Amino acid sequence: MGNQASGSVSPSTYFQRPSLPANTIIRFVPQQTAWLVERMGKFHRILEPGLAILAPFIDRIAYVKSLKEAAIEIPSQSAITADNVTLELDGVLYTRIFDAYKASYGVEDAEYAISQLAQTTMRSEIGRLTLDHVLRERSTLNTNITEAINEAASHWGVVCLRYEIRDIHAPDPVVKAMHRQVEAERSKRAEILDSEGQRQSAINIAEGRKQSVILASEALKSEQINMASGEAEAILVRAHATAKGIEAVAKSIQEGQESAQGAMSFGVAEKYVEAFGKLAKEGTAVVIPGNVGDMGGMIASALAVYGKIREGQSKPKGTTMLAPAKEDTVSNDAQQSNTKSKTDDVARSVLQGFDETTKKR
């Protein structure tokens, strides 16, 4: 009996085993719970949820296993990374029993075994990575630890659903160095963004100036084209108006109307006075006629000059009309003498007009 009692004592484990229910012949098994019954020290059956009847004295409830998902806290432990940085890590492991028989008879304490396996696996996985990779690839690290645990725990009737690293504690010097590195990286990015902003601003300003210069030159070009076009149209309109006016004056003079003669006299007088007024503006020395106060005499002098010029121009035309046949036979010397005589007649007519004006004064 003593040997039997000492053999039935279970070894101490990390986790405390709950108390087992007693055999009261009639028992009610809770949902999502597996009760393993031993008959005379040998596994007999697994009680299903609901009503269960046990044989007195020979049946014993040996193990009670929960089939629910359980969270196992992994205590904090030290691990060294590939770049020789010591870290303090802890985590949470989520497991579920899928085979109550293996979980009871395949391992002494499944939860304790899995927690130890999780710690050793985490150390080995962290030893392969540097500090930066551990901080950056926590999800990959969790997946690798979960796969390693499931490979070993499949014989224990337990499946590891997921593993989560909860806290990572680095030494204070390493933390301060990381803070300085982050600040330097932030400062670098800020300077780069600032320089890019200044560069883009300078480009935009230069592009704006370029566009403004182009638009200003196009506007000036259009303005010059419009002004030139307007001046050309104005010149054409003035030329047409002047031509029509000259034609009308010539027609009126040719018809010999008295009103046309008066209008011509008035126009000549107006031009004479206008030209006389410009003499004092354009030069410093002015020659003033003696009959400035005699406006009628001035007009008569101007008309006399006009009449003499007209007579000098009409004489060659009359000669040409009377003897058209003779002009065909004159030589070049005769034509030159005729041109010279015409010029002399016009000059003499102008001088005679001025002499008559002087005598009247």
C-alpha positions as CSV (number, residue, x, y, z in Angstrom):
1,M,0.0,0.0,0.0
2,G,2.9,2.4,0.8
3,N,4.5,1.7,-2.6
4,Q,1.1,2.1,-4.3
5,A,0.5,5.4,-2.5
6,S,3.9,6.7,-3.3
7,G,3.5,5.7,-6.9
8,S,0.2,7.5,-7.3
9,V,1.6,10.9,-6.1
10,S,2.0,13.2,-9.1
11,P,5.2,15.2,-9.5
12,S,5.1,18.9,-8.8
13,T,4.6,21.0,-11.9
14,Y,4.6,24.7,-12.7
15,F,0.8,24.8,-12.9
16,Q,-1.4,23.7,-10.0
17,R,-3.8,20.9,-11.0
18,P,-7.4,21.5,-10.0
19,S,-9.1,19.1,-7.6
20,L,-10.9,16.2,-9.3
21,P,-14.6,15.4,-8.8
22,A,-15.5,12.4,-6.6
23,N,-17.3,9.3,-7.8
24,T,-20.9,9.7,-6.6
25,I,-22.2,7.1,-9.1
26,I,-24.4,9.7,-10.9
27,R,-22.6,12.8,-12.3
28,F,-23.4,15.6,-14.7
29,V,-20.6,16.5,-17.1
30,P,-20.4,20.2,-18.1
31,Q,-20.4,21.3,-21.8
32,Q,-17.0,21.7,-23.5
33,T,-15.4,19.5,-20.8
34,A,-13.9,16.0,-21.1
35,W,-13.8,13.7,-18.0
36,L,-11.4,10.7,-18.3
37,V,-12.5,7.7,-16.3
38,E,-10.1,5.0,-15.1
39,R,-11.4,1.6,-14.0
40,M,-9.2,-0.1,-11.7
41,G,-6.3,2.1,-12.6
42,K,-6.7,1.7,-16.4
43,F,-8.2,4.1,-18.8
44,H,-11.8,3.2,-19.4
45,R,-13.6,5.9,-21.3
46,I,-14.2,9.7,-21.7
47,L,-17.5,11.0,-20.4
48,E,-19.5,13.1,-22.8
49,P,-21.3,16.2,-21.6
50,G,-24.5,15.4,-19.8
51,L,-25.6,12.6,-17.5
52,A,-23.0,10.0,-16.6
53,I,-23.3,6.9,-14.4
54,L,-20.1,5.5,-12.8
55,A,-19.5,2.2,-11.1
56,P,-18.8,2.7,-7.4
57,F,-15.4,1.9,-6.0
58,I,-13.9,0.6,-9.3
59,D,-14.3,3.8,-11.4
60,R,-12.3,6.9,-10.8
61,I,-12.3,10.3,-12.6
62,A,-8.6,10.7,-13.3
63,Y,-8.4,13.8,-15.5
64,V,-10.7,16.7,-16.3
65,K,-9.8,18.6,-19.4
66,S,-11.4,21.8,-20.7
67,L,-11.9,21.9,-24.5
68,K,-12.2,25.6,-24.6
69,E,-9.5,28.0,-25.9
70,A,-7.1,28.9,-23.1
71,A,-4.7,31.8,-22.8
72,I,-1.4,31.0,-21.2
73,E,0.8,33.8,-20.0
74,I,4.4,33.4,-20.9
75,P,6.6,35.1,-18.2
76,S,9.2,37.6,-19.0
77,Q,12.6,36.3,-20.2
78,S,15.9,37.4,-21.6
79,A,16.9,36.9,-25.2
80,I,19.9,38.1,-27.2
81,T,19.5,39.3,-30.7
82,A,21.9,38.7,-33.6
83,D,23.6,42.1,-33.0
84,N,24.2,41.2,-29.3
85,V,21.4,43.3,-27.7
86,T,19.8,41.8,-24.6
87,L,16.0,42.1,-24.6
88,E,13.3,41.3,-22.0
89,L,10.2,39.8,-23.6
90,D,6.9,38.4,-22.5
91,G,3.9,37.2,-24.4
92,V,0.6,35.4,-24.4
93,L,0.0,31.9,-25.9
94,Y,-3.5,30.8,-27.0
95,T,-4.1,27.0,-27.1
96,R,-6.9,24.5,-27.3
97,I,-7.1,20.8,-26.5
98,F,-8.3,18.7,-29.5
99,D,-7.5,15.3,-28.0
100,A,-8.2,14.8,-24.3
101,Y,-6.6,11.4,-24.2
102,K,-3.2,12.6,-25.6
103,A,-3.3,15.7,-23.4
104,S,-3.7,13.5,-20.3
105,Y,-1.5,10.5,-21.1
106,G,0.8,11.9,-23.7
107,V,2.4,14.5,-21.5
108,E,2.5,15.0,-17.7
109,D,1.3,18.7,-17.9
110,A,0.5,20.0,-21.3
111,E,0.3,23.7,-20.4
112,Y,3.6,23.7,-18.6
113,A,5.3,21.8,-21.5
114,I,3.9,24.3,-24.0
115,S,4.9,27.3,-22.0
116,Q,8.5,26.0,-21.7
117,L,8.5,25.2,-25.4
118,A,7.3,28.8,-26.2
119,Q,10.1,30.3,-24.2
120,T,12.8,28.3,-25.8
121,T,11.4,28.8,-29.3
122,M,11.2,32.5,-28.8
123,R,14.8,32.7,-27.7
124,S,15.9,30.8,-30.8
125,E,13.9,32.9,-33.2
126,I,15.1,36.2,-31.7
127,G,18.7,35.0,-31.8
128,R,18.4,34.9,-35.6
129,L,17.2,38.5,-36.0
130,T,18.7,41.9,-35.3
131,L,17.1,44.5,-33.1
132,D,15.6,46.4,-36.0
133,H,14.1,43.3,-37.5
134,V,12.7,42.2,-34.1
135,L,10.9,45.5,-33.7
136,R,9.8,45.7,-37.3
137,E,8.8,42.1,-37.9
138,R,6.9,41.1,-34.8
139,S,4.1,39.5,-36.8
140,T,6.6,37.3,-38.7
141,L,8.2,36.4,-35.4
142,N,4.8,35.4,-33.9
143,T,4.0,33.2,-36.9
144,N,7.4,31.4,-36.7
145,I,7.0,30.7,-33.0
146,T,3.4,29.4,-33.5
147,E,4.5,27.0,-36.2
148,A,7.4,25.7,-34.1
149,I,5.1,25.0,-31.1
150,N,2.5,23.2,-33.2
151,E,5.1,20.9,-34.7
152,A,6.0,19.6,-31.2
153,A,2.6,19.9,-29.5
154,S,0.7,17.8,-32.0
155,H,1.7,14.7,-30.0
156,W,0.3,16.2,-26.9
157,G,-3.3,16.7,-28.2
158,V,-2.9,20.4,-28.0
159,V,-2.9,23.0,-30.9
160,C,-1.4,26.4,-30.6
161,L,-3.7,28.9,-32.2
162,R,-1.5,32.0,-32.0
163,Y,1.3,33.6,-30.1
164,E,1.6,37.3,-29.4
165,I,4.6,39.1,-28.0
166,R,3.2,41.5,-25.5
167,D,6.2,43.7,-24.3
168,I,9.7,44.2,-25.5
169,H,12.1,45.9,-23.1
170,A,15.5,47.1,-24.3
171,P,18.4,48.5,-22.2
172,D,18.3,52.2,-21.4
173,P,21.4,53.1,-23.5
174,V,19.9,51.2,-26.5
175,V,16.5,53.0,-26.0
176,K,18.3,56.4,-25.9
177,A,20.3,55.6,-29.0
178,M,17.1,54.6,-30.8
179,H,15.5,57.9,-29.8
180,R,18.5,59.8,-31.2
181,Q,18.3,57.8,-34.4
182,V,14.6,58.6,-34.7
183,E,15.2,62.3,-34.1
184,A,18.0,62.4,-36.7
185,E,15.8,60.6,-39.2
186,R,13.0,63.0,-38.6
187,S,15.3,66.0,-38.9
188,K,16.7,64.5,-42.2
189,R,13.2,64.1,-43.6
190,A,12.2,67.6,-42.5
191,E,15.3,69.1,-44.2
192,I,14.7,67.1,-47.4
193,L,11.0,68.2,-47.5
194,D,12.0,71.8,-46.8
195,S,14.6,71.8,-49.6
196,E,12.2,70.2,-52.0
197,G,9.6,72.8,-51.1
198,Q,12.0,75.6,-51.7
199,R,13.1,74.0,-55.0
200,Q,9.5,73.6,-56.2
201,S,8.7,77.2,-55.1
202,A,11.7,78.6,-57.1
203,I,10.6,76.5,-60.1
204,N,7.0,77.8,-59.8
205,I,8.2,81.4,-59.5
206,A,10.5,81.1,-62.5
207,E,7.7,79.5,-64.5
208,G,5.3,82.2,-63.6
209,R,7.8,84.9,-64.6
210,K,8.4,83.1,-67.9
211,Q,4.7,82.9,-68.6
212,S,4.2,86.6,-67.6
213,V,7.0,87.7,-70.0
214,I,5.6,85.6,-72.8
215,L,2.1,87.0,-72.3
216,A,3.4,90.6,-72.1
217,S,5.3,90.2,-75.3
218,E,2.3,88.7,-77.1
219,A,0.1,91.5,-75.8
220,L,2.6,94.1,-77.0
221,K,2.8,92.4,-80.4
222,S,-1.0,92.4,-80.7
223,E,-1.1,96.0,-79.7
224,Q,1.5,97.0,-82.3
225,I,-0.3,95.0,-85.0
226,N,-3.6,96.6,-84.1
227,M,-2.0,100.1,-84.0
228,A,-0.3,99.5,-87.4
229,S,-3.5,98.2,-88.9
230,G,-5.5,101.2,-87.5
231,E,-2.9,103.7,-88.9
232,A,-3.0,102.0,-92.3
233,E,-6.8,102.2,-92.4
234,A,-6.7,105.8,-91.2
235,I,-4.1,106.7,-94.0
236,L,-6.3,105.0,-96.6
237,V,-9.4,106.8,-95.4
238,R,-7.6,110.1,-95.3
239,A,-6.2,109.5,-98.8
240,H,-9.6,108.6,-100.2
241,A,-11.2,111.7,-98.5
242,T,-8.4,113.9,-99.9
243,A,-8.7,112.5,-103.3
244,K,-12.5,113.0,-103.3
245,G,-12.1,116.5,-102.0
246,I,-9.5,117.4,-104.7
247,E,-11.7,115.8,-107.4
248,A,-14.7,117.8,-106.2
249,V,-12.7,121.1,-106.1
250,A,-11.2,120.5,-109.5
251,K,-14.6,119.7,-110.9
252,S,-16.1,122.9,-109.4
253,I,-13.2,125.0,-110.7
254,Q,-13.5,123.5,-114.1
255,E,-17.2,124.3,-114.3
256,G,-16.4,127.9,-113.3
257,Q,-18.9,128.3,-110.6
258,E,-18.7,131.5,-108.6
259,S,-19.3,129.7,-105.3
260,A,-16.4,127.4,-106.0
261,Q,-14.2,130.3,-106.8
262,G,-15.2,131.9,-103.5
263,A,-14.6,128.7,-101.6
264,M,-11.2,128.3,-103.3
265,S,-10.3,131.9,-102.3
266,F,-11.4,131.2,-98.7
267,G,-9.3,128.0,-98.6
268,V,-6.2,129.7,-100.0
269,A,-6.5,132.5,-97.5
270,E,-7.0,130.0,-94.7
271,K,-3.9,128.0,-95.7
272,Y,-1.9,131.2,-96.1
273,V,-2.8,132.4,-92.6
274,E,-2.1,128.9,-91.2
275,A,1.3,128.8,-92.8
276,F,2.1,132.3,-91.7
277,G,1.2,131.3,-88.1
278,K,3.6,128.4,-88.2
279,L,6.6,130.6,-89.1
280,A,6.8,132.0,-85.6
281,K,6.7,128.5,-84.0
282,E,9.2,126.7,-86.1
283,G,12.0,129.3,-86.4
284,T,13.7,132.0,-84.4
285,A,14.0,134.4,-87.4
286,V,10.7,135.4,-89.1
287,V,10.3,137.4,-92.3
288,I,7.1,139.4,-92.0
289,P,5.4,140.9,-95.1
290,G,4.7,144.6,-95.1
291,N,0.9,144.2,-95.7
292,V,0.2,142.1,-92.6
293,G,-2.8,144.2,-91.7
294,D,-4.2,144.1,-95.2
295,M,-5.8,140.7,-95.3
296,G,-7.5,141.3,-98.6
297,G,-4.2,142.2,-100.2
298,M,-2.6,139.1,-98.8
299,I,-5.5,136.9,-100.2
300,A,-5.2,138.8,-103.6
301,S,-1.5,138.1,-103.7
302,A,-2.0,134.4,-103.0
303,L,-4.7,134.1,-105.7
304,A,-2.4,136.0,-108.2
305,V,0.3,133.5,-107.5
306,Y,-2.1,130.6,-108.0
307,G,-3.4,132.1,-111.3
308,K,0.1,132.6,-112.7
309,I,1.0,129.0,-111.9
310,R,-2.2,127.7,-113.5
311,E,-1.5,129.8,-116.7
312,G,2.0,128.4,-116.9
313,Q,0.7,124.9,-116.6
314,S,-2.1,125.4,-119.2
315,K,0.1,126.9,-121.9
316,P,2.0,123.7,-122.8
317,K,-1.3,121.8,-122.8
318,G,-2.9,124.3,-125.3
319,T,0.1,124.2,-127.5
320,T,-0.2,120.4,-127.5
321,M,-3.9,120.5,-128.4
322,L,-3.3,123.0,-131.4
323,A,-0.4,121.2,-133.0
324,P,-0.4,117.6,-132.0
325,A,1.2,116.5,-135.2
326,K,4.3,118.7,-134.8
327,E,5.2,117.2,-131.4
328,D,5.8,113.9,-133.1
329,T,8.6,115.4,-135.3
330,V,10.5,117.5,-132.8
331,S,13.8,116.3,-131.7
332,N,15.1,115.7,-128.2
333,D,16.7,119.2,-128.1
334,A,13.4,120.9,-128.8
335,Q,11.7,118.9,-126.0
336,Q,14.5,120.0,-123.5
337,S,14.1,123.7,-124.6
338,N,10.3,123.5,-124.2
339,T,10.7,122.1,-120.7
340,K,13.1,124.8,-119.8
341,S,10.8,127.5,-121.2
342,K,7.9,126.1,-119.1
343,T,10.0,126.2,-116.0
344,D,11.0,129.8,-116.8
345,D,7.4,130.8,-117.4
346,V,6.3,129.4,-114.0
347,A,9.1,131.2,-112.3
348,R,8.3,134.5,-114.0
349,S,4.6,134.1,-113.1
350,V,5.5,133.7,-109.4
351,L,7.9,136.7,-109.5
352,Q,5.3,138.8,-111.3
353,G,2.7,138.0,-108.7
354,F,5.0,139.1,-105.9
355,D,5.9,142.3,-107.8
356,E,2.2,143.2,-108.2
357,T,1.6,142.7,-104.5
358,T,4.6,144.9,-103.6
359,K,3.3,147.7,-105.9
360,K,-0.2,147.6,-104.4
361,R,1.4,148.1,-101.0
